[in-house]
C-alpha cells in the first residue's frame, strides 16, 4: 500500500510511544519505524488511517475482495514474515508494518484465440512454473486460504480444470508471487487456466446463450432505463434483496 501522511497529525517519536504500557483497548504497532497506539480491534488499514496516514494507493473495496491491499508484517520475537490483506487483518501487539514498493508481475501478452488448452501453453508462457520446488510458501502466504501450490502442481500435470477450480477465488493480491523462491506468478497462471477453461473446456451454457440473445434483442431496455433513474439507496436495496440461486 502507498500512503501519504496528512498534515494534521504527526506521529509521536518511537521512544515516547513505545514506553507506554498498552491498554486492553489499544495496541502498539510500528508503522514505518514509529510506534503508535491504535485501537486493538482495528484492521491494519484502519490503524494506518487512525494515526493520520492517508492511503493513496493499495486500497479498493476495503472488504477483502479486490486484493489491492496486500501487506506483509512482522511480529515481535518472531523471524517469520506474515502476509495478509490490510483491510481485513486485525492488528496485533507489537506488529511491525512497513511500506512495500510496488511489485509488478511479469505478464506475457497472448491472444487467447491462438492458444491450445494444454500443458504446452503453460510451458511456453510460464516456463518458471516448472521450477516449482513444492515448498508450499505460496499456500501459506495466501489470505484466501487457497491451495496455491496444489494448483501450480496441477498446472505441471496439465490439469487445467483443477487449476481453474483451485484458483477460482483468487484475488490476485500477489502475496504468493512475492514469497515464491522460484519466481512464479501464481495468480497469472490461475488466470490463464480460467480463461482457457472458459473458452475451450467448459460446457456451453444454453441459458447464457438465451440471455445474451435477449439482451441483444433489447428485452431489458425498459428495466435498464428505470435503474438509471434510481437513487443509490434504492438500487442497493434492490441488489441486496435480489433472489439468489
Ligand atoms: S482493499 Fe480490497 S481486499 Fe483490501
Boltz pocket constraint, residues with backbone or C-beta under 6 A from the ligand:
constraints:
  - pocket:
      binder: B
      contacts: [[A, 58], [A, 59], [A, 60], [A, 61], [A, 62], [A, 63], [A, 64], [A, 65], [A, 66], [A, 67], [A, 68], [A, 69], [A, 70], [A, 85], [A, 86], [A, 87], [A, 88]]
      max_distance: 6.0
